């Protein structure tokens, strides 16, 4: 039906611009028209940039443009200004206004403004299925006659009505609404009143509703999720589900399959044999019996074993042949051999960490995150936390970037633009950089939680939440201004669409494979070079007083924080490996201290650059300068308190 070749130029009549309120399904419709995926979410602020793609319908080539969601075309926000500038640039383009069929009045207020601009228009009434569930009906023929434009009903998540929209594009025309005298005045209030009066008349003629006799289970669940008491129960059940699926199944069963069955028993031995063949020097690798099992967890302490066994496997560790004297060529070959499969090898460490340990964890997390996102639960969470966020001088809307931060702090920093004041944007950005772990890091932390007792996991969550509240409260004291009003649309609780969940998960995994794995390889290469140059020992000795003394951790953990400078999740994986190895390096207290410190550690380089882009380089440097010592201050304090409690 379409092709995604970008059209860089062409006549304005070959341009279609999607315009609409936030959370009406514009991005899904854009995907249906162009086969190009854009992040689709049930909360405002996701689409913050204009996205373009080419499409071809019945031999006619079009440029389709997706604009940010907006409630008003008045130039009072960056999104509205960008959309107005785009419409001015493409004079005569076809505007497809995407509307939530359940909120016809709000949609028609935007239609009034588009009519004043005189653009050819097609009105799309999306989410028709949700309108039907509520007993609502819209007379589309009457509405089309009143507006003078084609009106199309769609259910974008099911690709229903897309063909009708394509047909309607040929019939797009400027609305022929009668303009009231007040709408021609310069008084914004009078203009808005005139539009609202006209919209109310149209709604009265075209919209009707027959209330259902009883609320559906989905509707009741939606209200329970916002209830002061029941909402906490719903939230607790969701956390338990995430912990089992990500922390136990993903970080346990799937990691064991990939790390042991795939890498230790197959990939690594094959890589060793290939490396030994093409990079020969006199050495002998160790052979060890590697046990393996596939277990299905039923709780943090119980699991059902599906299969188990032991396999003799060649190990990366080796010893030089007795009395071997390596020539300069053999020394060079040994260097590249170790770079590939040594202690800090690209295959044995970087790819093993990134693919065998982190990939199954982030995959399960992305899946559950996409399900919650597609269901409409996150705005309800914003309602639940609004009162707590007021302590920090924020409102519940700030939880939306923080939730996005559980996917990627860098992208979440960009979406702080949805907050109304600079004060709120800076505070939220600081909290994101300080204490909101990204998906890869959170998955690893959930895996470490499964090693701790339930009490330890609860203490970690409580401590991080306490840090967020404390730092947020102190920051709000530095910025003396009022908190903006909390106005947020709550979408209905929806059954997640499998196709949406899979596409979102695939898109995020694609980002992980392209952006994160190269950094894992770079980080491992840095460790390798530091080790070969004998600098790793020097850095370890320098960091030992802080790591072994103040934090109470083994000296090898210095490497974890060294890696954390590149990416926090890479450092977290190093800690996880030390905590879950056959001979663990860390005690439960040390695991807890490590989790706290790496959670509060400096953000990744990409996040620092995004902070600088959004708020300036001075703000980014000040945040980094605060976060680094603060992480060690909190981690060391936890260690000292923990040792005191254990001694008493």
C-alpha positions in Angstrom: 0.0 0.0 0.0 2.9 2.4 0.7 6.6 2.9 0.5 8.9 4.8 2.8 11.1 6.6 0.4 11.6 10.1 1.7 10.4 12.8 -0.7 12.7 15.8 -0.3 10.9 18.1 -2.7 7.7 18.4 -4.6 4.5 20.5 -5.1 2.7 21.5 -1.9 -0.4 19.6 -3.1 1.5 16.4 -2.7 2.1 17.0 1.0 -0.2 15.5 3.7 0.2 16.9 7.3 -1.2 15.0 10.3 -2.4 17.4 13.0 -4.3 16.6 16.2 -4.5 16.7 19.9 -2.1 14.7 22.1 -2.9 11.0 22.5 -5.3 10.6 19.6 -3.3 8.0 17.6 -1.6 10.2 15.1 1.6 8.3 15.2 -0.1 5.0 14.7 -2.0 6.4 11.7 1.3 7.7 10.3 2.7 4.2 10.6 -0.3 2.8 8.8 0.1 5.3 6.0 3.8 5.1 5.5 4.9 1.7 7.0 7.4 3.8 9.1 7.3 3.3 12.8 7.2 6.3 15.2 7.1 5.8 19.0 3.5 5.4 20.0 2.5 6.1 23.6 -0.6 6.8 25.7 0.8 10.0 27.2 1.7 13.4 25.8 5.2 14.5 24.9 6.5 11.5 23.0 6.4 13.1 19.5 8.5 16.2 20.0 9.9 16.5 16.5 8.4 16.6 13.1 8.7 13.3 11.3 8.5 12.9 7.5 8.1 9.8 5.2 7.1 9.2 1.7 4.1 7.2 0.6 2.4 6.2 -2.7 -1.3 5.7 -3.1 -2.9 4.7 -6.4 0.2 6.0 -8.3 0.2 9.3 -6.5 3.4 10.0 -4.5 2.9 12.0 -1.3 5.0 13.3 1.5 3.4 12.5 4.9 4.4 14.7 7.9 3.6 13.8 11.5 3.5 16.9 13.8 3.6 17.1 17.6 0.3 16.7 19.5 -1.2 20.1 20.4 -4.5 21.4 21.9 -4.3 24.9 20.4 -2.8 26.5 17.3 -2.2 29.8 19.2 1.6 30.4 19.2 2.0 29.8 23.0 4.2 26.6 22.8 7.1 25.3 20.7 4.9 22.5 19.4 2.2 25.0 18.2 4.7 27.3 16.6 6.4 24.4 14.8 3.0 23.2 13.4 1.9 26.7 12.3 5.3 27.3 10.6 5.0 24.0 8.8 1.5 24.8 7.6 2.6 28.2 6.4 5.6 26.6 4.6 3.3 24.1 2.8 0.5 26.4 1.7 -2.3 24.4 0.2 -1.2 21.1 1.7 -3.8 18.6 2.7 -4.3 18.6 6.5 -5.5 15.3 8.1 -6.8 16.2 11.5 -6.8 13.1 13.7 -9.3 13.3 16.5 -10.3 11.1 19.5 -13.9 10.2 18.7 -14.6 10.2 22.5 -13.6 13.9 22.7 -15.4 15.4 19.8 -15.8 18.8 21.4 -12.1 19.3 22.1 -11.2 18.1 18.5 -13.7 20.5 16.9 -12.1 23.5 18.7 -8.9 22.7 16.8 -10.9 22.2 13.6 -12.2 25.8 14.0 -8.7 27.1 14.0 -7.7 25.0 11.0 -10.7 26.3 9.2 -9.6 29.9 9.8 -6.3 29.0 8.1 -8.2 27.8 5.0 -6.3 24.5 4.5 -7.9 21.5 2.6 -9.0 19.2 5.5 -10.0 15.6 6.2 -11.3 14.9 9.7 -10.4 11.5 11.1 -12.5 10.2 14.0 -10.1 7.7 15.6 -10.7 5.2 18.4 -14.2 4.5 17.2 -14.2 1.2 19.1 -13.7 3.0 22.4 -16.6 5.4 21.6 -18.8 2.4 20.9 -17.9 0.8 24.2 -19.1 4.0 26.0 -22.4 4.0 24.0 -21.5 7.0 22.0 -22.6 7.7 18.4 -21.5 10.3 15.9 -23.5 11.1 12.8 -20.5 11.3 10.4 -22.6 12.3 7.4 -24.2 15.2 9.2 -20.8 16.2 10.6 -19.3 16.1 7.1 -22.2 18.2 5.8 -21.8 20.9 8.5 -18.0 21.1 8.2 -17.9 20.8 4.5 -15.0 18.3 4.6 -14.7 14.5 4.4 -15.1 12.7 7.8 -13.6 9.3 8.2 -14.0 6.8 11.1 -10.9 4.7 12.0 -9.4 2.4 14.6 -5.8 3.0 13.9 -4.4 0.3 16.2 -6.3 -2.3 14.0 -5.6 -0.5 10.7 -9.3 -0.1 10.3 -10.4 2.8 8.1 -7.0 3.5 6.6 -8.2 2.7 3.1 -11.2 5.0 3.5 -8.8 7.8 4.6 -6.7 7.3 1.5 -9.8 7.6 -0.7 -10.9 10.7 1.2 -7.6 12.5 0.6 -8.7 13.1 -3.0 -11.8 14.9 -1.7 -10.2 17.1 0.9 -11.5 20.7 0.8 -11.3 23.8 3.1 -14.0 23.8 5.7 -17.0 26.0 4.9 -17.9 27.0 8.5 -19.7 30.2 9.0 -17.4 32.6 10.9 -19.0 34.4 13.8 -18.3 38.1 14.2 -16.5 37.6 17.5 -14.1 35.3 15.8 -12.8 38.2 13.7 -11.9 40.3 16.8 -8.4 40.6 18.3 -9.6 39.5 21.7 -8.4 36.0 22.3 -11.0 35.3 24.9 -13.9 36.4 22.7 -12.5 34.3 19.8 -12.4 31.2 22.0 -15.9 31.8 23.3 -17.2 32.2 19.7 -15.5 28.9 18.7 -16.8 27.1 21.7 -20.4 28.3 21.1 -20.2 27.1 17.5 -18.7 23.7 18.5 -21.4 23.2 21.1 -24.1 23.6 18.4 -22.3 21.1 16.1 -21.9 18.5 18.9 -25.6 18.9 19.8 -26.5 18.1 16.2 -24.1 15.2 15.6 -23.3 13.5 18.9 -25.4 11.2 21.1 -24.7 8.8 23.9 -26.5 6.0 25.5 -24.8 5.2 28.9 -24.2 1.5 29.4 -26.1 0.0 32.4 -22.8 -1.0 34.1 -19.2 -0.2 33.8 -17.0 -2.8 32.1 -14.2 -4.6 34.0 -11.6 -2.6 32.1 -13.3 0.7 33.1 -13.4 -0.4 36.8 -9.7 -1.4 36.6 -8.9 2.0 35.2 -10.5 3.7 38.2 -8.9 1.3 40.7 -5.5 2.1 39.3 -6.0 5.7 40.4 -7.7 5.0 43.7 -5.6 6.1 46.8 -5.7 2.6 48.3 -6.6 0.2 45.5 -4.1 2.0 43.3 -1.3 1.0 45.6 -2.4 -2.6 45.4 -2.5 -2.5 41.6 1.0 -0.9 41.6 2.3 -3.6 44.0 1.0 -6.3 41.7 2.6 -4.7 38.7 6.0 -4.4 40.5 5.8 -8.1 41.5 5.0 -9.1 37.9 7.9 -7.0 36.6 10.2 -8.5 39.2 9.3 -12.1 38.3 9.4 -11.6 34.5 12.5 -9.4 34.3 14.4 -10.1 37.5 13.8 -13.9 37.8 12.8 -15.2 34.4 14.8 -12.8 32.2 17.8 -12.4 34.4 17.7 -16.0 35.6 16.3 -18.5 33.1 17.1 -16.6 29.9 20.5 -15.4 31.0 21.5 -18.9 32.1 20.5 -20.3 28.6 22.5 -17.6 26.7 25.4 -17.2 29.1 26.1 -20.9 29.8 24.4 -23.0 27.0 25.2 -20.5 24.2 28.4 -18.6 25.1 30.3 -20.7 27.6 29.6 -24.1 25.9 29.5 -23.1 22.3 30.4 -19.5 21.2 33.4 -19.1 23.4 35.0 -22.5 22.7 34.4 -22.0 18.9 36.0 -18.5 19.2 39.0 -19.9 21.1 39.6 -22.6 18.4 39.4 -20.0 15.6 41.7 -17.6 17.5 44.2 -20.3 18.2 44.2 -21.3 14.6 44.8 -17.9 13.1 46.8 -16.4 15.9 49.1 -19.2 17.0 51.6 -19.0 19.8 52.7 -21.7 22.3 50.0 -21.9 25.0 47.5 -24.4 26.5 43.9 -23.6 27.5 42.3 -25.0 30.5 39.4 -27.5 30.2 36.7 -27.4 32.8 33.4 -29.1 33.5 30.7 -26.5 33.1 27.3 -27.4 34.8 24.2 -26.1 33.1 20.5 -26.2 33.8 17.3 -24.6 32.7 15.1 -23.6 35.6 11.7 -21.9 35.7 11.5 -19.6 38.8 8.4 -19.8 40.9 9.8 -17.4 43.6 13.1 -15.7 44.5 14.0 -18.9 46.4 12.3 -21.7 44.5 12.5 -22.9 40.9 11.5 -25.9 38.8 14.4 -27.6 37.0 13.5 -28.4 33.4 16.8 -29.9 32.4 20.4 -30.0 33.7 23.8 -31.5 32.9 27.6 -31.0 32.7 29.7 -30.2 29.7 33.5 -30.3 29.3 34.4 -26.9 27.8 37.6 -25.2 26.8 38.2 -22.0 28.9 39.7 -18.6 27.9 42.3 -18.9 30.6 45.6 -20.4 29.5 49.2 -20.9 30.4 52.2 -20.6 28.2 54.1 -23.7 27.2 57.0 -24.6 29.6 60.1 -22.7 28.8 58.4 -20.9 25.9 60.1 -17.8 24.6 57.8 -15.8 22.4 59.2 -14.1 19.4 58.1 -10.5 18.6 55.6 -11.9 16.0 54.2 -14.4 18.5 53.9 -11.5 21.1 51.9 -9.5 18.5 49.7 -12.6 17.8 49.2 -13.1 21.6 48.1 -9.4 21.9 45.3 -9.8 19.4 44.5 -13.2 20.7 43.9 -11.7 24.2 42.0 -8.8 22.7 39.5 -11.2 21.3 39.2 -13.9 23.9 41.2 -12.9 26.9 40.1 -11.7 30.4 39.0 -8.4 28.8 38.3 -9.9 25.4 35.8 -8.5 22.8 34.1 -11.9 22.6 34.6 -13.3 26.1 33.7 -10.1 27.9 32.1 -7.4 25.7 29.8 -9.6 23.6 29.2 -12.0 26.5 28.1 -9.2 28.8 26.1 -7.3 26.1 24.4 -10.3 24.4 24.3 -13.1 27.0 23.6 -11.1 30.1 22.1 -7.7 29.2 20.2 -8.5 26.0 17.7 -11.0 27.6 17.2 -8.7 30.6 16.4 -5.6 28.4 14.3 -7.7 26.1 12.0 -8.8 28.9 12.0 -5.3 30.3 11.1 -3.7 27.0 8.3 -6.2 26.6 6.7 -5.5 29.9 7.3 -1.7 29.5 5.6 -1.8 26.1 2.6 -3.6 27.6 2.2 -1.1 30.4 2.7 1.8 27.9 0.2 0.5 25.4 -2.4 -0.2 28.2 -2.7 3.4 29.3 -1.4 2.7 32.9 1.4 5.3 33.0 -0.9 8.4 33.2 -2.7 6.7 36.1 0.6 6.3 37.8 1.1 10.1 37.3 -2.2 10.6 39.2 -1.0 8.3 42.0 2.4 10.1 42.5 1.2 13.7 42.1 1.0 14.4 45.8 4.5 13.0 46.4 5.9 15.0 43.5 4.5 18.2 45.0 7.1 17.7 47.8 9.8 18.2 45.1 8.1 21.3 43.6 6.9 19.2 40.7 3.5 17.7 39.7 2.5 14.2 38.5 3.2 15.1 34.9 7.0 14.9 35.8 6.6 11.1 36.3 6.2 10.7 32.6 9.8 11.6 31.7 10.9 9.5 34.6 9.0 6.5 33.3 10.6 7.1 29.9 13.9 7.2 31.7 13.5 3.6 32.7 13.9 3.0 28.9 16.5 5.6 28.1 17.6 8.6 30.3 18.9 10.4 27.2 15.6 10.4 25.4 13.7 11.1 28.6 15.8 14.2 29.2 14.5 15.5 25.8 10.9 14.8 26.7 11.2 17.1 29.8 10.0 19.7 27.3 6.5 18.7 28.1 6.9 20.3 31.6 5.6 23.9 31.8 8.5 25.7 33.6 12.3 25.7 33.3 12.4 25.0 37.1 10.5 21.8 36.6 12.5 20.8 33.6 15.9 21.3 35.4 14.8 19.4 38.6 13.4 16.5 36.6 16.5 16.3 34.5 18.7 16.2 37.6 16.6 13.4 39.1 16.8 11.5 35.8 20.6 11.7 35.7 21.0 10.9 39.4 18.6 8.1 40.3 16.5 6.8 37.4 18.3 3.7 35.9 17.9 3.1 32.2 16.4 -0.2 30.9 19.7 -2.0 30.7 20.9 -0.9 34.1 17.5 -1.5 35.7 17.3 -5.0 34.3 20.8 -5.8 35.8 19.7 -4.3 39.1 16.6 -6.4 39.2 18.8 -9.4 38.6 21.0 -8.4 41.6 17.8 -8.0 43.6 17.0 -11.7 43.1 20.3 -12.4 44.9 19.4 -10.3 47.9 16.6 -11.1 50.4 13.2 -9.5 49.8 14.1 -7.1 52.6 17.2 -6.0 50.8 15.3 -5.4 47.6 12.7 -3.3 49.5 15.4 -1.3 51.2 17.1 -0.5 47.9 13.8 0.7 46.4 13.0 2.8 49.5 16.5 4.3 49.6 16.5 5.4 46.0 13.0 6.8 46.3 14.1 8.6 49.5 17.1 10.1 47.6 14.9 11.3 44.8 12.5 13.0 47.3 15.4 14.5 49.3 17.3 15.9 46.3 14.1 17.0 44.6 13.0 18.9 47.8 16.4 20.5 48.2 16.5 21.5 44.5 13.0 23.0 44.7 14.2 25.2 47.6 16.9 26.7 45.2 14.4 27.5 42.5 11.8 29.8 44.1 8.8 29.7 41.9 5.3 28.1 41.9 4.6 24.7 40.6 2.5 24.6 37.5 -1.0 23.2 37.4 -1.4 19.5 36.9 -3.6 19.0 33.9 -3.3 15.6 32.2 -5.7 13.7 30.0 -6.3 10.1 31.3 -6.9 7.7 28.4 -9.1 4.7 28.9 -7.4 1.5 30.1 -6.8 -0.5 26.9 -6.0 -4.1 26.1 -2.4 -3.9 24.7 -2.2 -4.7 21.0 0.3 -7.4 20.3 1.5 -5.8 17.1 2.1 -2.5 18.9 4.0 -4.2 21.8 6.2 -6.2 19.4 7.0 -3.2 17.2 7.9 -1.1 20.2 10.0 -3.8 21.6 11.8 -4.4 18.3 12.4 -0.6 17.9 14.0 -0.4 21.3 16.0 -3.5 20.9 17.3 -2.1 17.6 18.4 1.0 19.5 20.1 -1.2 22.1 22.0 -3.2 19.5 23.1 -0.1 17.5 23.9 2.3 20.4 24.8 0.2 23.5 26.8 -2.8 22.2 29.5 -0.7 20.5 30.0 1.1 23.8 30.4 -2.2 25.5 33.1 -3.1 23.0 34.8 0.3 23.5 34.7 -0.1 27.3 36.2 -3.6 27.2 38.9 -2.4 24.8 39.8 0.4 27.2 40.1 -2.1 30.1 42.2 -4.3 27.9 44.6 -1.6 27.0 44.8 -0.3 30.6 45.6 -3.9 31.7 48.3 -4.4 29.0 49.9 -1.0 29.9 49.8 -1.9 33.6 47.7 1.2 34.2 44.7 -0.8 35.5 46.7 -1.8 38.6 47.7 1.8 39.2 44.1 3.0 38.9 43.0 0.2 41.2 45.6 1.2 43.8 44.5 4.9 43.6 40.8 4.0 43.9 41.3 1.3 46.6 41.1 3.7 49.6 37.7 4.9 48.3 36.4 1.6 47.1 37.8 -0.8 49.6 37.9 1.6 52.6 34.9 3.8 52.4 32.6 1.5 50.3 34.0 -1.7 51.8 34.2 -3.5 48.5 36.9 -5.8 47.1 39.5 -4.0 45.0 38.4 -5.5 41.7 35.2 -3.5 42.0 37.2 -0.5 41.1 36.9 -1.7 37.5 33.1 -1.6 37.8 33.1 2.1 38.6 35.8 2.7 36.0 33.4 1.2 33.4 30.6 3.2 35.0 32.2 6.4 33.7 31.4 5.1 30.2 28.0 3.6 30.9 26.4 2.9 34.3 24.8 -0.4 33.0 28.2 -1.7 32.0 29.5 -1.1 35.5 26.3 -2.8 36.9 26.9 -5.9 34.7 30.5 -6.1 36.1 29.0 -6.1 39.6 26.3 -8.6 38.7 29.0 -11.0 37.4 31.0 -10.6 40.6 27.8 -11.2 42.7 26.5 -14.3 40.8 29.6 -16.1 39.8 30.1 -19.7 41.1 32.5 -18.2 43.7 30.9 -14.8 44.4 33.2 -11.9 45.3 30.6 -9.9 47.1 28.7 -10.5 50.4 25.0 -9.4 50.6 26.0 -6.1 52.2 28.6 -5.4 49.5 26.0 -6.2 46.8 23.6 -3.7 48.4 26.3 -1.0 48.7 27.3 -1.7 45.0 23.7 -1.4 43.8 23.2 1.9 45.6 26.4 3.4 44.4 26.1 2.4 40.8 22.5 3.5 40.7 23.4 7.0 41.8 26.6 7.1 39.7 27.3 9.6 36.9 25.0 9.3 33.9 26.3 8.0 30.5 28.1 10.3 28.2 25.2 10.6 25.8 22.9 11.8 28.7 25.4 14.4 29.7 25.5 15.7 26.1 21.7 15.8 26.0 21.6 17.7 29.2 24.1 20.2 27.8 21.9 20.5 24.6 18.7 21.1 26.6 20.0 23.3 29.5 23.5 24.4 28.6 27.0 23.0 29.3 27.3 24.8 32.7 24.2 23.0 34.0 25.4 19.7 32.6 28.8 20.1 34.3 27.3 21.2 37.6 25.0 18.1 37.6 27.9 15.7 36.9 30.1 17.4 39.5 27.3 16.9 42.1 26.3 13.4 41.2 29.7 11.8 41.3 30.7 12.6 45.0 27.1 12.3 46.1 26.9 8.6 44.8 30.0 7.7 46.8 28.8 9.6 49.9 25.5 7.7 50.0 27.2 4.4 49.1 29.8 4.8 51.8 27.2 5.9 54.4 25.2 2.8 53.6 28.3 0.6 54.1 29.2 2.2 57.5 25.6 1.9 58.7 25.4 -1.7 57.5 28.6 -2.7 59.2 27.4 -1.1 62.4 24.1 -2.9 62.3 25.7 -6.2 61.6 28.1 -5.7 64.6 25.3 -4.9 67.1 
